[in-house]
Amino acid sequence: MEFTTLGNTNIEVSRLCLGTMTWGQQNTEAEAHQQLDYAVAAGVNFIDTAEMYPVPPFKETQGLTETYLGTWLANRSDRDKLIIASKVCGKALFVPYLRDGKVKLDKQNIHQAVDASLQRLQTDYIDLYQTHWPDRETNYFGQLGYHHAPEKDGITIAETLDVLGGLVQAGKIRMVGISNETPWGCAEYLRVAKAQGLPRIVSVQNPYNLLNRTFEIGLAEFAHRAHVGLLAYSPLAFGVLSGKYLNGARPAATRLVLWDRFSRYTNPRADAATAAYVKLAQENDLDPAQMALAYVNSRPFLTSNIIGATSMQQLKSNIDSIDIKLSKKIVHAIDAIHEEIQNPSP
């Protein structure tokens, strides 16, 4: 396993992070524990979850992912060697069952959220606590065509960061991160932290994969200059980059079959790009999914690549991607495909 420093701290996290959003929906508690045992034995020390998980979010399953992780943690003696990350929901209409549908990134909501997560996780602290998405209306989850709506700004970043700073002082969380954020949001978190002496964000968790490299446009420079590294989610684009959905194939019990909401990476341009990437991998005797992960692993602005799996076979293959080093020839070929079909699924 390879390790990277988290932000401007001295904390090292594995280059691969175990994602958990299928636990409680597509994976049982026993399967979650099996994944955890295998990943940690392979050198993974970084585990990412969220109060909203599993996904898709439903009232009946909300919190099960953290609960499964908590029952596993309760039987471990090495909690101090693991980096546990979780997230608090921002303002949203799609979780009406959470805190009476009044979720927002203010003191009352964040305190309730972190206390509930700590109880489910059966731990005294969360290493990295992240805002899951902005409280203001802006572009995230693939939304394009920015429309300025200051009347929908919600809780200010300054107020949110002040609350998170209080939780750091209280010892409930160690570090602060952001997710699904824009360059402006990242800059504002950094500005407020410096101006008010509040905790500095150490990471930004955004989508990054061969079909969506938009992180490179505005946020990659922050990762380098401000030490706010990328925690890449959806590195396989909901499994699309494995090639298993090409030519209209829809394997049973996969996310694209079970739920309509997972359509972000399925459109004609994305299909064409995927076919090209899969062909490139096969021509070079590479597994397409491992090639896609290896590319993400190789990015200099990456802190950790969040891998997820619904089977042990998938997990083992994903973890093995850390040992694959792509040649300059293959990287140039990947970039050539990207130049021809740029960000088909932003």
C-alpha positions as CSV (number, residue, x, y, z in Angstrom):
1,M,0.0,0.0,0.0
2,E,1.1,3.6,-0.6
3,F,0.5,6.4,1.8
4,T,-0.1,10.2,1.4
5,T,-0.1,13.0,3.9
6,L,-3.5,14.4,4.6
7,G,-3.6,18.1,3.9
8,N,-1.1,20.1,5.9
9,T,-1.1,17.6,8.8
10,N,1.4,14.9,9.6
11,I,-1.3,12.2,9.3
12,E,-0.7,9.6,6.7
13,V,-3.6,7.9,4.9
14,S,-3.6,5.1,2.5
15,R,-3.6,6.0,-1.2
16,L,-6.8,3.8,-1.4
17,C,-9.7,4.6,0.9
18,L,-12.5,2.1,1.5
19,G,-15.8,3.6,0.5
20,T,-18.9,2.3,2.2
21,M,-22.1,3.7,0.6
22,T,-23.4,0.3,-0.4
23,W,-23.5,-1.1,3.1
24,G,-27.0,-1.5,4.3
25,Q,-28.5,-1.5,0.8
26,Q,-26.5,-3.8,-1.4
27,N,-24.3,-5.3,1.3
28,T,-25.1,-6.9,4.6
29,E,-23.4,-6.2,7.9
30,A,-21.4,-9.5,7.5
31,E,-20.3,-8.5,4.0
32,A,-19.3,-5.0,5.3
33,H,-17.2,-6.6,8.0
34,Q,-15.6,-8.9,5.5
35,Q,-14.7,-6.0,3.3
36,L,-13.2,-4.1,6.2
37,D,-11.1,-7.1,7.4
38,Y,-9.7,-7.6,3.9
39,A,-9.0,-3.9,3.2
40,V,-7.2,-3.3,6.5
41,A,-5.2,-6.4,6.1
42,A,-4.1,-5.1,2.7
43,G,-2.9,-1.9,4.2
44,V,-5.9,0.4,3.9
45,N,-6.1,2.7,7.0
46,F,-8.7,5.2,5.6
47,I,-12.4,4.5,5.7
48,D,-15.1,6.9,4.4
49,T,-18.7,7.0,5.3
50,A,-21.6,9.5,5.9
51,E,-24.7,10.0,8.0
52,M,-26.8,9.8,4.9
53,Y,-25.5,6.4,3.7
54,P,-26.4,3.9,2.3
55,V,-27.2,5.3,-1.2
56,P,-29.8,5.6,-2.6
57,P,-31.0,7.3,0.6
58,F,-34.1,6.0,2.3
59,K,-35.6,6.6,5.7
60,E,-35.6,2.9,6.5
61,T,-31.9,2.5,5.9
62,Q,-30.4,5.8,6.9
63,G,-27.4,5.4,9.2
64,L,-27.0,1.7,8.6
65,T,-23.6,2.1,7.0
66,E,-22.2,3.9,10.0
67,T,-23.8,1.3,12.2
68,Y,-22.1,-1.6,10.4
69,L,-18.8,0.2,10.6
70,G,-19.4,0.9,14.3
71,T,-20.0,-2.8,15.2
72,W,-16.8,-3.6,13.4
73,L,-14.8,-0.9,15.2
74,A,-16.2,-2.1,18.6
75,N,-14.3,-5.3,18.2
76,R,-11.0,-3.7,17.2
77,S,-8.1,-2.7,19.4
78,D,-6.4,-0.5,16.7
79,R,-8.9,2.3,16.4
80,D,-6.1,4.9,16.8
81,K,-4.4,3.5,13.7
82,L,-7.4,4.0,11.5
83,I,-8.6,7.2,9.9
84,I,-12.4,7.3,10.0
85,A,-14.1,10.0,7.8
86,S,-17.8,10.9,7.8
87,K,-20.0,13.6,6.5
88,V,-22.9,15.9,7.5
89,C,-25.7,16.6,5.1
90,G,-26.2,20.1,3.8
91,K,-29.5,21.7,2.9
92,A,-31.5,19.3,0.7
93,L,-35.1,18.2,-0.2
94,F,-34.2,14.6,-0.8
95,V,-33.8,13.7,2.9
96,P,-37.1,14.9,4.3
97,Y,-36.9,12.3,7.1
98,L,-33.6,13.6,8.5
99,R,-34.0,16.1,11.3
100,D,-37.6,16.8,10.3
101,G,-36.5,17.8,6.8
102,K,-34.7,20.9,8.1
103,V,-31.1,19.9,7.5
104,K,-28.6,22.7,7.1
105,L,-25.1,23.4,8.1
106,D,-25.8,25.3,11.3
107,K,-24.9,24.6,14.9
108,Q,-28.0,22.7,15.9
109,N,-27.9,20.4,12.9
110,I,-24.2,19.8,12.9
111,H,-24.1,19.0,16.6
112,Q,-27.1,16.6,16.3
113,A,-25.5,15.0,13.2
114,V,-22.0,14.4,14.7
115,D,-23.4,13.1,18.0
116,A,-25.6,10.6,16.1
117,S,-22.7,9.5,13.9
118,L,-20.5,9.0,17.0
119,Q,-23.1,6.8,18.6
120,R,-23.6,4.7,15.4
121,L,-19.8,4.5,14.9
122,Q,-19.2,3.5,18.6
123,T,-16.2,5.8,18.8
124,D,-15.3,8.9,20.7
125,Y,-14.1,10.9,17.7
126,I,-14.2,11.2,14.0
127,D,-10.9,11.8,12.3
128,L,-12.1,13.7,9.3
129,Y,-15.6,15.4,9.3
130,Q,-16.8,16.7,6.0
131,T,-19.7,18.8,4.8
132,H,-21.3,16.5,2.3
133,W,-22.4,19.3,-0.1
134,P,-22.7,23.1,0.1
135,D,-25.6,24.7,2.0
136,R,-25.9,27.3,-0.8
137,E,-27.3,26.7,-4.2
138,T,-24.4,26.1,-6.6
139,N,-23.1,23.5,-9.1
140,Y,-22.6,20.0,-7.7
141,F,-23.8,16.5,-8.4
142,G,-23.3,17.1,-12.1
143,Q,-25.3,20.4,-12.3
144,L,-24.2,22.7,-15.1
145,G,-25.1,26.2,-16.1
146,Y,-24.4,28.2,-12.9
147,H,-27.3,30.5,-11.9
148,H,-26.5,33.0,-9.2
149,A,-29.1,32.8,-6.4
150,P,-27.9,34.7,-3.4
151,E,-31.4,34.4,-1.8
152,K,-30.7,30.7,-1.5
153,D,-27.3,31.0,0.1
154,G,-28.3,29.3,3.3
155,I,-25.8,29.1,6.2
156,T,-22.6,31.0,5.5
157,I,-19.3,29.1,5.3
158,A,-18.1,31.2,8.2
159,E,-20.9,30.0,10.5
160,T,-20.4,26.4,9.4
161,L,-16.6,26.5,9.9
162,D,-17.0,28.1,13.3
163,V,-19.3,25.2,14.4
164,L,-16.8,22.7,13.1
165,G,-14.0,24.5,14.9
166,G,-15.9,24.1,18.1
167,L,-16.2,20.4,17.5
168,V,-12.4,20.2,17.0
169,Q,-11.8,22.0,20.3
170,A,-14.3,19.6,22.0
171,G,-12.4,16.6,20.7
172,K,-15.3,15.2,18.8
173,I,-13.6,15.6,15.4
174,R,-9.9,16.0,14.5
175,M,-10.0,17.6,11.1
176,V,-12.3,19.3,8.7
177,G,-12.9,18.5,5.0
178,I,-15.4,19.5,2.3
179,S,-17.2,17.6,-0.4
180,N,-18.9,18.4,-3.7
181,E,-17.4,21.8,-3.5
182,T,-16.5,24.5,-6.0
183,P,-13.3,26.5,-6.3
184,W,-15.0,29.5,-4.8
185,G,-16.2,27.4,-1.8
186,C,-12.7,26.0,-1.3
187,A,-11.2,29.5,-1.4
188,E,-13.8,30.8,1.1
189,Y,-13.2,28.0,3.6
190,L,-9.5,28.8,3.4
191,R,-10.1,32.6,3.7
192,V,-12.4,32.3,6.7
193,A,-10.0,29.9,8.5
194,K,-7.1,32.3,8.1
195,A,-9.1,35.4,9.0
196,Q,-10.8,33.9,12.1
197,G,-8.2,31.4,13.3
198,L,-10.4,28.4,12.6
199,P,-9.4,24.9,11.4
200,R,-8.1,24.8,7.9
201,I,-9.7,22.3,5.6
202,V,-7.4,19.4,4.7
203,S,-9.3,17.7,1.8
204,V,-12.0,18.1,-0.8
205,Q,-14.0,15.0,-1.7
206,N,-15.2,15.4,-5.3
207,P,-15.9,13.1,-8.2
208,Y,-12.9,12.2,-10.4
209,N,-12.7,9.6,-13.1
210,L,-11.9,9.1,-16.8
211,L,-15.4,10.4,-17.7
212,N,-15.2,13.4,-15.4
213,R,-11.9,15.2,-14.9
214,T,-13.5,18.6,-14.1
215,F,-11.6,18.7,-10.8
216,E,-8.5,19.5,-13.0
217,I,-10.1,22.8,-14.2
218,G,-10.3,24.8,-11.0
219,L,-9.6,22.7,-7.9
220,A,-6.4,20.9,-8.8
221,E,-4.3,24.0,-8.3
222,F,-5.8,24.4,-4.8
223,A,-4.8,20.8,-4.0
224,H,-1.1,21.6,-4.8
225,R,-0.8,25.2,-3.6
226,A,-3.1,25.1,-0.5
227,H,-2.5,21.5,0.4
228,V,-6.2,20.6,0.1
229,G,-5.9,17.2,-1.6
230,L,-8.5,15.4,-3.6
231,L,-10.4,12.4,-2.1
232,A,-11.7,11.1,-5.4
233,Y,-15.1,9.5,-5.3
234,S,-16.8,7.5,-8.1
235,P,-13.4,6.6,-9.6
236,L,-15.1,3.9,-11.7
237,A,-18.0,6.1,-12.6
238,F,-20.6,3.8,-10.9
239,G,-18.8,0.8,-12.4
240,V,-19.3,2.1,-16.0
241,L,-15.5,2.2,-16.6
242,S,-15.3,-1.6,-16.0
243,G,-17.0,-2.0,-19.4
244,K,-19.8,-4.1,-18.0
245,Y,-22.5,-1.9,-19.3
246,L,-21.2,-1.5,-22.9
247,N,-23.5,-2.3,-25.8
248,G,-26.6,-1.9,-23.7
249,A,-25.7,-4.7,-21.2
250,R,-27.4,-4.4,-17.9
251,P,-26.1,-7.2,-15.5
252,A,-28.6,-8.2,-12.9
253,A,-28.6,-6.6,-9.4
254,T,-26.2,-3.8,-10.4
255,R,-26.8,-0.2,-9.5
256,L,-27.8,1.0,-12.9
257,V,-30.5,-1.8,-13.0
258,L,-31.7,-1.3,-9.5
259,W,-32.1,2.4,-9.4
260,D,-32.7,5.1,-12.1
261,R,-30.8,7.7,-10.2
262,F,-27.4,6.3,-11.2
263,S,-27.5,7.6,-14.8
264,R,-24.8,10.3,-14.5
265,Y,-22.3,8.3,-16.5
266,T,-24.6,6.7,-19.1
267,N,-25.0,8.8,-22.2
268,P,-23.9,8.4,-25.8
269,R,-20.7,10.4,-25.4
270,A,-19.8,8.6,-22.1
271,D,-20.5,5.2,-23.8
272,A,-18.1,6.1,-26.7
273,A,-15.4,7.3,-24.3
274,T,-15.8,4.2,-22.2
275,A,-15.6,1.9,-25.2
276,A,-12.3,3.6,-26.2
277,Y,-10.9,3.3,-22.7
278,V,-11.9,-0.4,-22.5
279,K,-10.3,-1.1,-25.8
280,L,-7.1,0.6,-24.8
281,A,-6.9,-1.5,-21.6
282,Q,-7.6,-4.7,-23.4
283,E,-5.0,-3.9,-26.1
284,N,-2.4,-3.5,-23.3
285,D,-3.5,-6.6,-21.3
286,L,-5.0,-4.5,-18.5
287,D,-8.2,-5.0,-16.7
288,P,-10.3,-1.9,-17.7
289,A,-11.4,-1.1,-14.1
290,Q,-7.9,-1.4,-12.8
291,M,-6.5,0.8,-15.6
292,A,-9.2,3.5,-14.7
293,L,-8.2,3.2,-11.0
294,A,-4.5,3.2,-11.7
295,Y,-4.9,6.5,-13.6
296,V,-6.6,8.1,-10.7
297,N,-4.0,6.7,-8.3
298,S,-1.3,8.3,-10.3
299,R,-2.6,11.9,-10.2
300,P,-0.2,14.2,-8.3
301,F,-3.2,16.2,-6.7
302,L,-4.7,13.0,-5.3
303,T,-4.7,12.3,-1.6
304,S,-6.8,9.1,-1.7
305,N,-8.9,7.2,-4.1
306,I,-12.2,6.1,-2.6
307,I,-12.9,2.6,-3.9
308,G,-16.2,0.7,-3.3
309,A,-17.4,-2.8,-4.0
310,T,-20.4,-5.0,-3.7
311,S,-18.4,-8.2,-3.9
312,M,-15.1,-9.4,-2.5
313,Q,-13.9,-10.1,-6.1
314,Q,-14.4,-6.5,-7.0
315,L,-12.8,-5.3,-3.8
316,K,-9.7,-7.4,-4.3
317,S,-9.3,-6.3,-7.9
318,N,-9.8,-2.6,-6.9
319,I,-7.1,-2.9,-4.1
320,D,-4.7,-4.6,-6.5
321,S,-4.9,-1.5,-8.7
322,I,-2.4,0.1,-6.4
323,D,0.3,-2.1,-7.8
324,I,-0.3,-1.1,-11.4
325,K,1.9,1.6,-12.8
326,L,0.8,2.9,-16.2
327,S,3.4,3.6,-18.8
328,K,3.8,7.0,-20.3
329,K,2.5,5.6,-23.6
330,I,-0.7,4.4,-21.9
331,V,-1.2,7.7,-20.1
332,H,-0.7,9.6,-23.3
333,A,-3.3,7.4,-25.0
334,I,-5.7,8.0,-22.2
335,D,-5.2,11.7,-22.5
336,A,-5.7,11.5,-26.3
337,I,-9.1,9.9,-25.7
338,H,-9.9,12.6,-23.2
339,E,-9.0,15.3,-25.7
340,E,-11.4,13.8,-28.2
341,I,-14.3,13.3,-25.8
342,Q,-13.7,15.7,-22.9
343,N,-15.7,15.2,-19.7
344,P,-18.7,13.5,-21.2
345,S,-20.2,13.1,-17.7
346,P,-19.3,16.2,-15.6
